[in-house]
Amino acid sequence: MWCLPRGLTEPDTVAEFYKGRTITILIGFPAGGSYDTYARLAAAHLRSFIPGQPSIVVQSRPGGSGVGAVTYFSANAPKDGTMLGIFPETIAISQQTEPRVSKWNVRDFTYIGSFANSNGVFVVRKDAQALTIEQMRVTTVHVGCNGRTGASYINPVLLKAYAGLKFDIHCGYPGSNEISIALARGEIDVTAGAWTGWRNRAQLLDGTVRPVIQAGMDRHKELSNVPLMQELISDRKEAEVAEFLSSGSAIGRALIAPRAVPSGRIAALRAAFLAMTADEKFRTEIRRSGLELDPISGAELDRISTRILEAPTEIVQLAIELAK
């Protein structure tokens, strides 16, 4: 009997599978932040481009800067394409630097597509005692963060150790909304978060906070005058560590799936993602939300993730020592 080559499926197989089913998009942060907004916009629009047009819902499992959701996804996500995730861009990095906390293997995941990169940004409260990089080297600055595996902790630790900034770091805030409130109350002076989540916040637009440093491989086009973390570090090896810890920024806010999902469904989901992000109705909704849209294909994201996992051992070890 003739059969299709391995890895291919009958044209209607994906549609037959998804018809009448529900896809869950899992996130690890509370409602209101960029993860939640991207997930809900995807839930509203993506189904139209997936064969069989399944229903899509968003599930939030906050905790530990996204750690709880990624751990749950790794252990429990169905391998049939009915659960996707939008997780921190640092999951491949933290797998290497925080293995006791990061109970997953990114090689078991595959990316569907990214909405936009996620250059980080340090924002400082306008009435903080230290407003410039030079002042932060001589005056204690209180920094708020989520948990110890995310960029809101890793980036301040790096600048404290390698750039001489006097950061006093306070973790435990559930999400960006709570950190925003803490800034408004004066509990903290600075926080490090994704630019996509800050660029249209009222606090930034009215001047209550302003960007002072960014994290990424290249300066964001909207932050051309804001220095990158590695530009503040004089030692070349330490600057390489900063680049390694910033390398997830190219992944950004991305949909991910278990690698064991049948290849035909992965291909269909990737095609649906790119079709959705090219659709004018979706692009209009993104503009209204204030978020960025600069899509990256799943295949390219897998290549970026692999490069992170294959970073030089010396650089990874220095990053581990930094996080202790």
HELIX and SHEET records of a PDB file:
HELIX    1   1 THR A   13  TYR A   18  1                                   6    
HELIX    2   2 SER A   34  HIS A   45  1                                  12    
HELIX    3   3 LEU A   46  PHE A   49  5                                   4    
HELIX    4   4 GLY A   64  GLY A   66  5                                   3    
HELIX    5   5 VAL A   67  ASN A   76  1                                  10    
HELIX    6   6 ILE A   91  THR A   97  1                                   7    
HELIX    7   7 VAL A  106  ASP A  108  5                                   3    
HELIX    8   8 ILE A  133  MET A  136  1                                   4    
HELIX    9   9 ALA A  151  TYR A  162  1                                  12    
HELIX   10  10 SER A  176  ARG A  185  1                                  10    
HELIX   11  11 TRP A  195  TRP A  198  1                                   4    
HELIX   12  12 ALA A  202  LEU A  205  1                                   4    
HELIX   13  13 MET A  229  LEU A  232  5                                   4    
HELIX   14  14 ARG A  236  SER A  246  1                                  11    
HELIX   15  15 SER A  247  ALA A  250  5                                   4    
HELIX   16  16 SER A  263  ALA A  278  1                                  16    
HELIX   17  17 GLU A  280  SER A  289  1                                  10    
HELIX   18  18 GLY A  298  LEU A  309  1                                  12    
HELIX   19  19 THR A  313  ALA A  323  1                                  11    
SHEET    1   A 6 SER A  55  SER A  60  0                                        
SHEET    2   A 6 THR A  22  ILE A  27  1                                        
SHEET    3   A 6 MET A  83  ILE A  86  1                                        
SHEET    4   A 6 ARG A 253  PRO A 258 -1                                        
SHEET    5   A 6 PHE A 109  ALA A 116 -1                                        
SHEET    6   A 6 ILE A 296  SER A 297 -1                                        
SHEET    1   B 5 PHE A 167  CYS A 171  0                                        
SHEET    2   B 5 VAL A 141  CYS A 145  1                                        
SHEET    3   B 5 VAL A 190  ALA A 194  1                                        
SHEET    4   B 5 GLY A 120  ARG A 125 -1                                        
SHEET    5   B 5 VAL A 209  ALA A 215 -1                                        
END                                                                             
